[in-house]
Amino acid sequence: MITAADRLPVAVDLKLGGTVQIGSNALEVIDLLEMFEAIGRTGSIKGFAESLGLSYRAAWARLQAYETVLGQPLVRKTRGQGSELTEFGAALSEAFTSALSGLDASLGRETRAIEHRLRRLLTGRGGALRLAASHDPLLIEVLREIPAEQGAIELSVMGSSAAVKLLLDGGVDAAGFHCGAQATEEPDSPFSGVKASAGLVPHPLFEREQGLLLAPGNPLGIRALADLTGDGVRYVNRQRGSGTRDWFDRMLAEAGLSPSEIQGYAVEEFTHQAVAAVIACGAADAGLGVRAAAERLGLDFLSVGWETYYLATSRSLAAPALEALVATVRARAARASGYRPAGPGVD
């Protein structure tokens, strides 16, 4: 439910600051960035002046001051009487632009965290939080039960890769993800960037058991991954980019099996529940998913192992709603079939 607190117009704008020191002189980074952007966009000193609300004379004087400090020309006249950055100016602009591309996502995440805290300080409510998460039956169940007074959490279900990318790009407040038997800190883990990214913390929520979901009674006698290549065996896959799909692909490679050997490899569903439903209705014989989904629809289950499900957030995000979610999910996982408390990890 959207409340008056959620609609309060609170906005924070974090920008790259600092100075460039040349000898005893210093230039503000933000000033240089504004000049590079304006001239690159308008192709003229006049455009630079109008962008900053300066007179042409003041803009020209500012440009000359920059060039004096740097000891290099930054702008030159073009044949059509416009202006463009010199080679030096373009190279310096590119250096700052590259730096910004790496900082924009971090600034976006921290902006969201500060806005949330500021709303809570001003109104007692932090506003809705955005969570992008890989599908999990237990997580979905708990999210539906969280009282509105603890704060709204807007969930978007997607693959682990997409969820983590949104978090790294600053588009959401938290991301739920998993990577099979791999740990996030392993160099080839698809989500090692979460652990390596400054300011992000992966909270281990729980461990869950994954395995092959099979038709009731396992009529085809599937006992191993290689049995999926047998005649008449129909597989239903998870979508590309999901943690479950990545794990399945790694297991195939380790077993020396090719996706082309598996009938139905290209058939994709977006949740564990959907995979279980396809098998339960007889449209497929097997698919990789969590034990909880198999038990809910009365399917057989052949375990392939346990994995950790993580919830990653900005280190600076203070959100009672997320804290309540983490606590409730962990408590529920300790007594739910197919789940168990997560092992030691960052928290």
KEVEX-99221 format. One record per residue (C-alpha): residue in three letters; x, y, z. Coordinates in pm, 1 decimal, padded with zeros to 6 digits, always signed. Layout:
! residues N
REC	resn	east	north	up
REC	Ala	X	Y	Z
...
***
This chain:
! residues 347
REC	resn	east	north	up
REC	Met	+00000.0	+00000.0	+00000.0
REC	Ile	+00137.9	+00344.1	-00095.3
REC	Thr	+00111.9	+00592.8	+00191.6
REC	Ala	+00152.6	+00969.0	+00224.8
REC	Ala	+00506.2	+00907.7	+00346.8
REC	Asp	+00587.4	+00721.7	+00026.4
REC	Arg	+00464.8	+01018.3	-00178.4
REC	Leu	+00668.5	+01276.8	+00013.6
REC	Pro	+00892.1	+01448.5	-00244.5
REC	Val	+01234.0	+01357.8	-00106.8
REC	Ala	+01523.5	+01347.9	-00353.9
REC	Val	+01899.4	+01320.6	-00308.8
REC	Asp	+02150.5	+01395.4	-00585.3
REC	Leu	+02501.7	+01258.0	-00533.1
REC	Lys	+02766.2	+01366.3	-00781.5
REC	Leu	+03133.8	+01315.9	-00842.4
REC	Gly	+03328.9	+01586.8	-00661.3
REC	Gly	+03688.1	+01660.5	-00578.3
REC	Thr	+03958.7	+01866.3	-00743.0
REC	Val	+04236.9	+01839.4	-00996.2
REC	Gln	+04554.7	+01981.7	-00842.8
REC	Ile	+04820.0	+02120.1	-01078.7
REC	Gly	+05102.1	+02281.5	-00883.9
REC	Ser	+04946.8	+02534.5	-00648.9
REC	Asn	+04628.0	+02561.4	-00856.0
REC	Ala	+04315.9	+02348.8	-00823.8
REC	Leu	+04020.7	+02291.3	-01053.6
REC	Glu	+03684.0	+02157.8	-00943.1
REC	Val	+03611.4	+01824.9	-01114.7
REC	Ile	+03242.2	+01903.6	-01148.4
REC	Asp	+03324.8	+02229.5	-01330.6
REC	Leu	+03544.3	+02048.4	-01581.8
REC	Leu	+03277.8	+01783.8	-01637.3
REC	Glu	+03011.8	+02046.1	-01704.4
REC	Met	+03235.2	+02221.4	-01955.7
REC	Phe	+03327.9	+01898.8	-02138.4
REC	Glu	+02963.2	+01789.3	-02155.5
REC	Ala	+02831.6	+02126.0	-02276.4
REC	Ile	+03088.1	+02174.4	-02551.5
REC	Gly	+03061.4	+01812.4	-02661.3
REC	Arg	+02682.4	+01842.9	-02680.8
REC	Thr	+02647.3	+02190.9	-02834.5
REC	Gly	+02974.0	+02226.4	-03025.7
REC	Ser	+03018.9	+02587.3	-02917.3
REC	Ile	+03136.8	+02819.2	-02641.8
REC	Lys	+02795.6	+02983.2	-02663.4
REC	Gly	+02630.8	+02652.5	-02580.4
REC	Phe	+02867.9	+02614.3	-02285.0
REC	Ala	+02770.4	+02961.5	-02163.3
REC	Glu	+02396.3	+02898.8	-02199.3
REC	Ser	+02418.7	+02563.1	-02022.9
REC	Leu	+02569.3	+02728.6	-01716.0
REC	Gly	+02367.9	+03049.5	-01737.4
REC	Leu	+02681.0	+03256.2	-01801.3
REC	Ser	+02753.6	+03537.0	-02041.4
REC	Tyr	+02970.8	+03447.0	-02338.9
REC	Arg	+03251.8	+03658.1	-02190.8
REC	Ala	+03230.5	+03479.7	-01851.3
REC	Ala	+03227.6	+03136.1	-02014.8
REC	Trp	+03527.9	+03222.9	-02230.0
REC	Ala	+03715.0	+03355.7	-01925.5
REC	Arg	+03640.7	+03033.2	-01735.3
REC	Leu	+03768.2	+02819.7	-02024.4
REC	Gln	+04087.9	+03024.6	-02044.7
REC	Ala	+04140.1	+02983.3	-01669.3
REC	Tyr	+04111.8	+02604.3	-01705.7
REC	Glu	+04363.6	+02602.9	-01991.3
REC	Thr	+04605.7	+02820.7	-01795.3
REC	Val	+04604.2	+02583.7	-01498.0
REC	Leu	+04636.7	+02272.9	-01715.3
REC	Gly	+04892.6	+02428.6	-01946.7
REC	Gln	+04714.2	+02282.0	-02249.6
REC	Pro	+04441.9	+02404.6	-02487.4
REC	Leu	+04110.2	+02230.1	-02425.7
REC	Val	+03896.7	+02374.4	-02707.5
REC	Arg	+03962.4	+02486.5	-03064.8
REC	Lys	+03753.9	+02656.0	-03331.4
REC	Thr	+03621.7	+02439.9	-03610.8
REC	Arg	+03592.3	+02527.9	-03976.7
REC	Gly	+03220.2	+02601.1	-03941.5
REC	Gln	+03293.3	+02853.5	-03662.0
REC	Gly	+03186.0	+02612.6	-03391.3
REC	Ser	+03411.3	+02466.8	-03122.8
REC	Glu	+03535.2	+02119.2	-03036.4
REC	Leu	+03760.5	+01963.6	-02776.6
REC	Thr	+04128.9	+01935.3	-02862.8
REC	Glu	+04301.5	+01596.5	-02848.9
REC	Phe	+04411.5	+01678.0	-02494.0
REC	Gly	+04064.0	+01794.9	-02395.5
REC	Ala	+03897.0	+01489.0	-02548.4
REC	Ala	+04140.9	+01254.1	-02372.7
REC	Leu	+04083.8	+01423.8	-02036.0
REC	Ser	+03707.1	+01415.8	-02090.5
REC	Glu	+03722.9	+01043.8	-02173.9
REC	Ala	+03924.9	+00976.9	-01858.0
REC	Phe	+03659.6	+01141.1	-01640.7
REC	Thr	+03376.7	+00973.4	-01833.4
REC	Ser	+03533.7	+00630.3	-01779.5
REC	Ala	+03569.6	+00702.1	-01410.0
REC	Leu	+03207.8	+00815.2	-01391.1
REC	Ser	+03077.8	+00501.5	-01561.6
REC	Gly	+03229.2	+00296.9	-01281.1
REC	Leu	+03095.7	+00528.0	-01010.6
REC	Asp	+02745.1	+00597.8	-01140.6
REC	Ala	+02605.1	+00263.6	-01026.7
REC	Ser	+02757.0	+00298.5	-00681.0
REC	Leu	+02624.6	+00653.3	-00652.7
REC	Gly	+02282.4	+00531.3	-00764.7
REC	Arg	+02271.0	+00266.4	-00492.4
REC	Glu	+02388.3	+00506.6	-00223.5
REC	Thr	+02141.3	+00771.3	-00341.8
REC	Arg	+01855.4	+00524.6	-00293.7
REC	Ala	+01986.7	+00428.4	+00051.4
REC	Ile	+02015.6	+00790.9	+00164.9
REC	Glu	+01671.1	+00882.3	+00031.0
REC	His	+01523.3	+00588.5	+00220.3
REC	Arg	+01692.6	+00695.6	+00544.1
REC	Leu	+01594.0	+01059.9	+00496.3
REC	Arg	+01227.5	+00972.0	+00441.5
REC	Arg	+01233.0	+00763.9	+00757.4
REC	Leu	+01392.4	+01048.4	+00956.4
REC	Leu	+01136.3	+01298.5	+00828.4
REC	Thr	+00821.9	+01085.5	+00840.3
REC	Gly	+00893.4	+00770.0	+01036.7
REC	Arg	+00847.2	+00565.5	+00716.3
REC	Gly	+01113.1	+00493.5	+00459.9
REC	Gly	+00893.9	+00435.9	+00155.6
REC	Ala	+00879.0	+00129.2	-00065.0
REC	Leu	+01191.9	-00076.6	-00124.8
REC	Arg	+01263.8	-00244.7	-00457.7
REC	Leu	+01376.8	-00606.1	-00445.5
REC	Ala	+01482.2	-00799.0	-00757.2
REC	Ala	+01511.9	-01167.1	-00677.5
REC	Ser	+01547.0	-01512.8	-00820.8
REC	His	+01234.3	-01717.2	-00757.9
REC	Asp	+01209.4	-01910.5	-00434.0
REC	Pro	+00881.8	-02049.0	-00287.7
REC	Leu	+00976.4	-01975.7	+00074.2
REC	Leu	+01084.9	-01618.6	+00001.0
REC	Ile	+00763.8	-01546.9	-00191.2
REC	Glu	+00555.3	-01691.4	+00090.5
REC	Val	+00721.6	-01474.3	+00356.0
REC	Leu	+00698.3	-01158.0	+00145.5
REC	Arg	+00321.8	-01202.6	+00124.2
REC	Glu	+00298.8	-01219.0	+00503.8
REC	Ile	+00506.8	-00914.1	+00602.1
REC	Pro	+00279.0	-00657.6	+00771.5
REC	Ala	+00234.0	-00331.2	+00580.1
REC	Glu	+00341.4	-00127.1	+00882.8
REC	Gln	+00692.8	-00272.2	+00854.8
REC	Gly	+00728.8	-00112.9	+00511.1
REC	Ala	+00645.1	-00204.8	+00153.9
REC	Ile	+00877.4	-00426.3	-00049.7
REC	Glu	+00812.8	-00426.8	-00423.6
REC	Leu	+00929.1	-00759.8	-00564.9
REC	Ser	+01032.7	-00827.3	-00924.0
REC	Val	+01102.2	-01195.5	-00992.3
REC	Met	+01379.1	-01259.5	-01244.2
REC	Gly	+01691.1	-01467.1	-01295.5
REC	Ser	+01981.7	-01428.8	-01054.6
REC	Ser	+02201.0	-01266.5	-01320.0
REC	Ala	+01941.5	-01000.4	-01403.3
REC	Ala	+01873.3	-00930.9	-01035.0
REC	Val	+02240.2	-00883.3	-00952.5
REC	Lys	+02295.0	-00663.5	-01258.3
REC	Leu	+02008.9	-00436.3	-01149.4
REC	Leu	+02163.7	-00402.9	-00804.9
REC	Leu	+02511.6	-00334.4	-00943.8
REC	Asp	+02360.9	-00074.1	-01179.4
REC	Gly	+02184.7	+00099.9	-00891.3
REC	Gly	+01833.1	+00013.3	-01011.9
REC	Val	+01709.4	-00169.0	-00699.9
REC	Asp	+01769.9	-00165.4	-00326.0
REC	Ala	+01835.7	-00537.9	-00287.8
REC	Ala	+01889.2	-00850.2	-00496.9
REC	Gly	+01816.6	-01214.4	-00418.0
REC	Phe	+02038.7	-01463.6	-00597.1
REC	His	+02205.7	-01803.9	-00583.7
REC	Cys	+02482.0	-01977.1	-00777.7
REC	Gly	+02450.0	-02347.4	-00712.5
REC	Ala	+02735.8	-02517.3	-00533.2
REC	Gln	+02970.7	-02226.5	-00605.9
REC	Ala	+03058.0	-01966.3	-00342.8
REC	Thr	+03023.7	-01597.7	-00435.7
REC	Glu	+03392.4	-01534.1	-00373.8
REC	Glu	+03512.3	-01792.9	-00627.1
REC	Pro	+03679.7	-01609.6	-00920.5
REC	Asp	+03456.9	-01777.6	-01180.2
REC	Ser	+03138.1	-01731.0	-00982.5
REC	Pro	+02884.2	-01537.4	-01192.5
REC	Phe	+02817.7	-01316.6	-00889.2
REC	Ser	+03171.6	-01256.7	-00762.6
REC	Gly	+03113.0	-00888.5	-00844.3
REC	Val	+02878.1	-00860.1	-00546.6
REC	Lys	+03151.7	-00959.8	-00302.8
REC	Ala	+03411.9	-00747.7	-00480.7
REC	Ser	+03195.7	-00435.5	-00513.6
REC	Ala	+03266.3	-00176.8	-00246.7
REC	Gly	+02964.2	-00103.6	-00032.4
REC	Leu	+02765.3	-00420.2	-00110.3
REC	Val	+02701.5	-00694.7	+00143.9
REC	Pro	+02568.2	-01043.5	+00053.5
REC	His	+02356.1	-01175.3	+00343.6
REC	Pro	+02323.0	-01557.6	+00338.1
REC	Leu	+01947.0	-01613.9	+00381.3
REC	Phe	+01926.9	-01992.8	+00384.5
REC	Glu	+02045.4	-02308.5	+00216.1
REC	Arg	+01803.9	-02499.4	-00001.9
REC	Glu	+01808.8	-02840.1	-00166.1
REC	Gln	+01795.2	-02857.3	-00543.8
REC	Gly	+01743.7	-03165.3	-00754.2
REC	Leu	+01561.8	-03321.8	-01044.7
REC	Leu	+01183.9	-03286.1	-01019.0
REC	Leu	+01035.2	-03608.4	-01160.7
REC	Ala	+00690.4	-03737.5	-01247.0
REC	Pro	+00517.3	-03911.9	-00952.3
REC	Gly	+00663.5	-04257.8	-00903.5
REC	Asn	+00950.6	-04177.6	-01143.3
REC	Pro	+00805.2	-04402.9	-01417.1
REC	Leu	+01110.5	-04357.0	-01642.9
REC	Gly	+01351.0	-04469.1	-01369.8
REC	Ile	+01570.8	-04158.8	-01384.2
REC	Arg	+01859.2	-04204.9	-01138.8
REC	Ala	+02134.0	-03980.8	-01276.8
REC	Leu	+02190.4	-03679.7	-01501.5
REC	Ala	+02287.5	-03906.1	-01792.5
REC	Asp	+01940.9	-04061.6	-01784.2
REC	Leu	+01799.7	-03733.0	-01914.8
REC	Thr	+01944.6	-03821.4	-02256.8
REC	Gly	+01737.0	-04141.3	-02280.9
REC	Asp	+01478.4	-04196.8	-02551.1
REC	Gly	+01147.3	-04031.7	-02475.1
REC	Val	+01270.1	-03833.2	-02173.1
REC	Arg	+01133.2	-03477.6	-02191.9
REC	Tyr	+01313.5	-03208.5	-01992.1
REC	Val	+01183.0	-02863.2	-01894.9
REC	Asn	+01452.5	-02601.5	-01831.3
REC	Arg	+01476.8	-02276.8	-01639.8
REC	Gln	+01535.1	-01954.8	-01831.0
REC	Arg	+01881.4	-01845.3	-01940.6
REC	Gly	+02045.7	-01628.0	-01672.2
REC	Ser	+01877.6	-01800.3	-01378.8
REC	Gly	+02101.8	-01948.6	-01110.9
REC	Thr	+01932.5	-02286.8	-01153.0
REC	Arg	+01998.2	-02287.8	-01529.2
REC	Asp	+02363.2	-02193.7	-01470.8
REC	Trp	+02401.0	-02478.2	-01222.5
REC	Phe	+02241.0	-02726.8	-01462.4
REC	Asp	+02474.0	-02617.2	-01743.4
REC	Arg	+02778.0	-02659.4	-01517.6
REC	Met	+02664.0	-03008.3	-01418.9
REC	Leu	+02616.6	-03104.3	-01783.1
REC	Ala	+02968.7	-02985.6	-01865.5
REC	Glu	+03115.5	-03173.5	-01569.1
REC	Ala	+02935.4	-03491.6	-01680.3
REC	Gly	+03051.6	-03450.3	-02040.2
REC	Leu	+02695.5	-03412.5	-02166.0
REC	Ser	+02581.2	-03177.9	-02442.3
REC	Pro	+02257.9	-02976.0	-02421.4
REC	Ser	+02174.1	-03104.7	-02767.8
REC	Glu	+02141.1	-03455.0	-02620.0
REC	Ile	+01853.3	-03346.2	-02395.9
REC	Gln	+01505.3	-03326.6	-02545.5
REC	Gly	+01336.1	-03011.5	-02417.3
REC	Tyr	+01654.0	-02827.0	-02318.6
REC	Ala	+01522.4	-02519.1	-02505.2
REC	Val	+01184.2	-02530.7	-02326.3
REC	Glu	+01205.1	-02263.0	-02055.4
REC	Glu	+01000.3	-02170.3	-01748.3
REC	Phe	+01065.6	-01878.1	-01514.4
REC	Thr	+00996.7	-02024.6	-01169.9
REC	His	+01048.2	-02348.9	-00978.3
REC	Gln	+00672.4	-02372.9	-00937.3
REC	Ala	+00618.8	-02346.8	-01313.4
REC	Val	+00870.5	-02624.7	-01380.2
REC	Ala	+00693.7	-02844.0	-01125.1
REC	Ala	+00353.7	-02767.1	-01279.8
REC	Val	+00469.1	-02864.1	-01630.2
REC	Ile	+00587.4	-03200.6	-01496.7
REC	Ala	+00277.2	-03252.2	-01282.0
REC	Cys	+00046.5	-03204.7	-01580.0
REC	Gly	+00243.2	-03459.4	-01785.0
REC	Ala	+00397.5	-03219.5	-02037.7
REC	Ala	+00753.4	-03304.3	-01925.2
REC	Asp	+00929.1	-03576.7	-01727.6
REC	Ala	+01206.5	-03390.4	-01545.9
REC	Gly	+01341.4	-03047.3	-01458.4
REC	Leu	+01583.8	-02898.6	-01207.7
REC	Gly	+01424.9	-02722.5	-00910.8
REC	Val	+01393.6	-02698.1	-00533.6
REC	Arg	+01257.6	-02977.9	-00317.1
REC	Ala	+00982.3	-02749.5	-00187.1
REC	Ala	+00831.3	-02717.1	-00536.5
REC	Ala	+00836.4	-03095.6	-00583.9
REC	Glu	+00665.1	-03162.1	-00251.6
REC	Arg	+00390.6	-02906.9	-00312.7
REC	Leu	+00279.8	-03087.2	-00630.2
REC	Gly	+00350.2	-03443.6	-00519.5
REC	Leu	+00647.4	-03502.8	-00750.6
REC	Asp	+00942.0	-03735.1	-00697.9
REC	Phe	+01270.7	-03564.3	-00619.1
REC	Leu	+01630.2	-03668.6	-00693.8
REC	Ser	+01868.6	-03444.4	-00498.5
REC	Val	+02178.7	-03299.3	-00665.9
REC	Gly	+02293.9	-03087.4	-00370.3
REC	Trp	+02247.7	-02784.8	-00147.8
REC	Glu	+02311.9	-02421.2	-00231.6
REC	Thr	+02309.2	-02088.3	-00048.7
REC	Tyr	+02051.7	-01823.2	-00136.7
REC	Tyr	+02175.8	-01467.1	-00076.4
REC	Leu	+02016.7	-01128.2	-00029.7
REC	Ala	+02260.0	-00849.5	-00125.9
REC	Thr	+02212.7	-00486.6	-00023.8
REC	Ser	+02408.7	-00167.2	+00008.2
REC	Arg	+02608.1	-00162.9	+00332.4
REC	Ser	+02459.9	+00177.7	+00417.0
REC	Leu	+02095.2	+00076.7	+00366.7
REC	Ala	+01902.9	+00082.4	+00695.6
REC	Ala	+01561.1	-00070.5	+00629.0
REC	Pro	+01350.9	-00235.2	+00901.0
REC	Ala	+01138.8	-00403.8	+00633.1
REC	Leu	+01439.7	-00586.2	+00491.2
REC	Glu	+01567.6	-00670.0	+00838.2
REC	Ala	+01228.0	-00821.3	+00919.6
REC	Leu	+01231.4	-01014.1	+00591.8
REC	Val	+01576.1	-01160.3	+00660.4
REC	Ala	+01485.5	-01260.0	+01016.8
REC	Thr	+01154.0	-01418.1	+00918.4
REC	Val	+01293.5	-01608.6	+00619.9
REC	Arg	+01581.1	-01746.1	+00825.9
REC	Ala	+01348.0	-01860.4	+01102.4
REC	Arg	+01112.0	-02024.9	+00854.6
REC	Ala	+01398.7	-02197.1	+00669.4
REC	Ala	+01511.7	-02364.3	+00992.5
REC	Arg	+01190.8	-02570.0	+01004.2
REC	Ala	+01084.8	-02602.0	+00638.3
REC	Ser	+01142.3	-02916.3	+00432.8
REC	Gly	+01413.2	-02869.7	+00172.0
REC	Tyr	+01567.2	-02574.5	+00358.5
REC	Arg	+01817.9	-02529.2	+00638.2
REC	Pro	+01996.2	-02236.3	+00806.4
REC	Ala	+02278.8	-02085.3	+00602.0
REC	Gly	+02635.1	-02151.9	+00705.2
REC	Pro	+02873.5	-01876.5	+00822.4
REC	Gly	+02899.7	-01582.5	+00585.4
REC	Val	+02909.2	-01205.9	+00555.9
REC	Asp	+02623.5	-01037.9	+00738.1
***
